Amino acid sequence: MTPDLFSDTDTAQPPRIEALGTQAWVLRGFALPWVEGVLAPLREVLKAAPFRRMVTPGGFTMSVALSNCGALGWTTDTHGYRYSPLDPRTGLPWPGLPIVIRELGIAAASAAGFADFDPDACLINRYLPGAKMSLHQDKNERDLEAPVVSVSLGLPAVFQFGGHARGDRPLRVPLLHGDVVVWGGVDRLRYHGVLPLAQGTHAVMGAQRINFTLRKAG
């Protein structure tokens, strides 16, 4: 990450809500008023727990680099997917969840109709051009009653939001800097992913997309 990441030059736009399902929503531009306050603590998190590309249980190295903050962090290796209180690279606890990021997650969840959201995990993903996320379900969390709150920063991406079976044809949803996707309830276990990121340069974030996803994991 570079200093250019931490000066927000985007013009705020009025948030609007788009339904993706019965209990799944895109909150357009919702995070824009929060960006300036989010970037500095995010930079401190990534100093303590830098991005790394992890290996899946099948032995494939992910194209997306990741880190975590909060009481629990999502990890993967040849032994499987899981949440851990410790960063496997350092053996130390993951950095704490910054208050502003937690408050953004709670506010977005509330705006989407999910009251009392109390996240304890924040997975941070970095997409460079060409990086992608295959269709998958978020099902390693103990509390599947709580929603998933996913914040997009930087380059635009195409989010795929599918059904409850891997073979269901997914929606293709363009996501821009400041958009937030929230899904839970009957839509909580729907398959989702991200198509390969196109080349480009964002005025704030540079040639990348940063996505952080808040969850109640423990």
Secondary structure, DSSP 8 states (H G I E B T S, - for coil): --GGGG---------EEEEEETTEEEEETTTGGGHHHHHHHHHHHHHHS--B--B-TTS-B-SSEEEEEESBEEEEETTEEEEESB-TTTSSB-----HHHHHHHHHHHHHTT-TT----EEEEEEE-TT--EEEE-----S-TTS-EEEEEEES-EEEEE--SSTTS--EEEEE-TT-EEEE-GGGTT--EEE-------BTTTBS-EEEEEEE---
